[in-house]
Amino acid sequence: MTMISSAAGQPASQRWSAGLARLLGSWANGVVVYWARREAVKTLRQMDDRALRDIGIARSQIEAAVHGVVDPTFGYSR
């Protein structure tokens, strides 16, 4: 049985432009995520310690919390 790739029937210029569009889309998404995280860090740094404690993070955990790597149960006694 012969299998033909879907890219085999497309001209090289279409494959190249599709790859470029994916690359630009990925880059644009990365830029948007970067700026959103920067804004979140800025907002959290402006909060006082009590407000941060209310949402479950310490000032030293702001960067990690924005990147999603904080264990919410860390530091709590059971």
C-alpha positions as CSV (number, residue, x, y, z in Angstrom):
1,M,0.0,0.0,0.0
2,T,1.4,3.4,-1.0
3,M,0.9,6.4,1.3
4,I,1.2,9.9,-0.1
5,S,2.1,12.7,2.3
6,S,-0.3,15.7,2.2
7,A,2.7,18.0,1.7
8,A,3.8,16.1,-1.4
9,G,1.0,17.6,-3.5
10,Q,1.7,21.2,-2.4
11,P,4.2,23.5,-4.1
12,A,7.2,24.3,-2.0
13,S,6.2,28.0,-1.7
14,Q,2.9,27.0,0.1
15,R,4.8,24.8,2.6
16,W,7.3,27.5,3.2
17,S,4.7,30.2,3.7
18,A,2.7,28.0,6.1
19,G,5.8,27.3,8.1
20,L,6.6,31.0,8.3
21,A,3.1,31.7,9.4
22,R,3.3,29.1,12.2
23,L,6.7,30.5,13.2
24,L,5.4,34.1,13.3
25,G,2.3,33.0,15.2
26,S,4.3,31.1,17.8
27,W,6.6,34.1,18.2
28,A,3.6,36.5,18.6
29,N,2.1,34.2,21.2
30,G,5.3,34.1,23.1
31,V,5.5,37.9,23.2
32,V,1.9,38.2,24.4
33,V,2.5,35.6,27.2
34,Y,5.8,37.4,28.2
35,W,4.0,40.8,28.5
36,A,1.1,39.3,30.3
37,R,3.4,37.7,32.9
38,R,5.3,40.9,33.3
39,E,2.1,42.8,34.0
40,A,1.0,40.1,36.5
41,V,4.3,40.3,38.4
42,K,4.1,44.1,38.4
43,T,0.5,44.0,39.8
44,L,1.4,41.4,42.5
45,R,4.5,43.4,43.6
46,Q,2.3,46.4,44.2
47,M,0.1,44.4,46.7
48,D,0.9,44.5,50.4
49,D,1.9,41.3,52.2
50,R,-1.5,40.8,53.7
51,A,-3.2,40.8,50.3
52,L,-0.6,38.4,49.0
53,R,-1.1,36.1,52.0
54,D,-4.9,36.2,51.3
55,I,-4.3,34.7,47.9
56,G,-1.8,32.2,49.2
57,I,1.6,33.4,48.1
58,A,4.5,35.1,49.8
59,R,6.4,38.0,48.3
60,S,9.3,35.7,47.5
61,Q,7.0,33.4,45.5
62,I,5.6,36.0,43.1
63,E,7.7,35.1,40.1
64,A,7.1,31.4,40.6
65,A,3.4,31.9,41.1
66,V,3.1,33.8,37.9
67,H,4.9,31.0,36.0
68,G,2.6,28.4,37.7
69,V,5.2,26.5,39.8
70,V,4.1,27.3,43.3
71,D,2.7,24.5,45.5
72,P,-0.4,26.0,47.1
73,T,-0.1,23.7,50.1
74,F,3.6,24.6,50.8
75,G,4.1,26.1,54.2
76,Y,0.6,25.1,55.6
77,S,0.3,22.8,58.6
78,R,-2.3,20.0,58.4
